[in-house]
Amino acid sequence: MNAQDVILGSRVAHLRELKAEVAKLKAENDRLRSENAELLRHFDMALAAAMDLDGRRTGTFIVVDGWNLILGAGKEARSPEELEGRMRAHLEANPDDFVWIVYDGECEGSRNEGRLRVSWTGGKGPQRADRFICDFLRMARLRGDAPRIVVKTHDKELLRNAARILG
């Protein structure tokens, strides 16, 4: 082995390091691009929810982690229809409250039935509803509306995050 072989070997090793760094940066760029698209998708739903919160100066604003109450431990309903029915019954008994059910779902969308809003996050990946709910809670805290909000879930991590955000 001569000096030229050592220099060539060093350059090959450096090239491998650069390729690994480029791959890492591409993955980070893809993650950020996806996160940005998610934020843009959720902006209109978050704005609608903020208007719902603003329009209700009395009562409790209840944010429901939809699939958690249907599929998670401590199920409260067997289907979205049953959960929504339970929330409608709650609203009948509590005329000042507002309920917003948030589901993970590949197709994004939202529908409003008076004081009941049902939203699907859209996109792919885990915990989209949780992130969306936490983003909404941060906005509500900044507006001074945190005391009026209740998060309904059995997800311990989401409850911890909500308690930390709402103070």
Solvent accessible surface area in square Angstrom, and as a share of the most:
residue,aa,sasa,rsa
1,M,201,0.90
2,N,91,0.47
3,A,74,0.57
4,Q,136,0.60
5,D,68,0.35
6,V,87,0.50
7,I,93,0.47
8,L,108,0.54
9,G,40,0.39
10,S,68,0.44
11,R,167,0.61
12,V,59,0.34
13,A,46,0.36
14,H,101,0.45
15,L,95,0.47
16,R,164,0.60
17,E,111,0.50
18,L,86,0.43
19,K,130,0.55
20,A,65,0.50
21,E,76,0.34
22,V,75,0.43
23,A,60,0.46
24,K,131,0.56
25,L,100,0.50
26,K,131,0.56
27,A,63,0.49
28,E,71,0.32
29,N,74,0.38
30,D,81,0.42
31,R,121,0.44
32,L,84,0.42
33,R,144,0.53
34,S,68,0.44
35,E,80,0.36
36,N,83,0.43
37,A,42,0.33
38,E,20,0.09
39,L,95,0.47
40,L,126,0.63
41,R,71,0.26
42,H,9,0.04
43,F,134,0.56
44,D,86,0.44
45,M,8,0.04
46,A,30,0.23
47,L,90,0.45
48,A,29,0.22
49,A,0,0.00
50,A,13,0.10
51,M,129,0.58
52,D,21,0.11
53,L,0,0.00
54,D,69,0.36
55,G,63,0.60
56,R,76,0.28
57,R,140,0.51
58,T,87,0.50
59,G,31,0.30
60,T,43,0.25
61,F,1,0.01
62,I,14,0.07
63,V,0,0.00
64,V,0,0.00
65,D,8,0.04
66,G,0,0.00
67,W,82,0.29
68,N,29,0.15
69,L,0,0.00
70,I,6,0.03
71,L,123,0.61
72,G,21,0.20
73,A,89,0.69
74,G,49,0.47
75,K,127,0.54
76,E,50,0.22
77,A,4,0.03
78,R,202,0.74
79,S,36,0.23
80,P,36,0.23
81,E,125,0.56
82,E,48,0.22
83,L,0,0.00
84,E,8,0.04
85,G,32,0.31
86,R,122,0.45
87,M,12,0.05
88,R,91,0.33
89,A,59,0.46
90,H,58,0.26
91,L,9,0.05
92,E,142,0.64
93,A,79,0.61
94,N,53,0.27
95,P,94,0.59
96,D,80,0.41
97,D,14,0.07
98,F,4,0.02
99,V,0,0.00
100,W,0,0.00
101,I,0,0.00
102,V,0,0.00
103,Y,0,0.00
104,D,43,0.22
105,G,18,0.17
106,E,124,0.56
107,C,110,0.66
108,E,70,0.31
109,G,25,0.24
110,S,48,0.31
111,R,90,0.33
112,N,78,0.40
113,E,74,0.33
114,G,57,0.55
115,R,59,0.21
116,L,2,0.01
117,R,25,0.09
118,V,1,0.00
119,S,0,0.00
120,W,73,0.26
121,T,0,0.00
122,G,1,0.01
123,G,18,0.17
124,K,158,0.67
125,G,38,0.36
126,P,106,0.67
127,Q,98,0.43
128,R,18,0.07
129,A,2,0.02
130,D,22,0.11
131,R,103,0.38
132,F,4,0.02
133,I,0,0.00
134,C,9,0.06
135,D,62,0.32
136,F,2,0.01
137,L,0,0.00
138,R,92,0.34
139,M,52,0.23
140,A,0,0.00
141,R,103,0.38
142,L,141,0.70
143,R,97,0.36
144,G,56,0.53
145,D,6,0.03
146,A,12,0.09
147,P,122,0.77
148,R,43,0.16
149,I,10,0.05
150,V,75,0.43
151,V,18,0.10
152,K,66,0.28
153,T,11,0.06
154,H,78,0.35
155,D,32,0.17
156,K,153,0.65
157,E,108,0.48
158,L,2,0.01
159,L,73,0.36
160,R,158,0.58
161,N,43,0.22
162,A,4,0.03
163,A,67,0.52
164,R,156,0.57
165,I,3,0.01
166,L,39,0.19
167,G,99,0.95
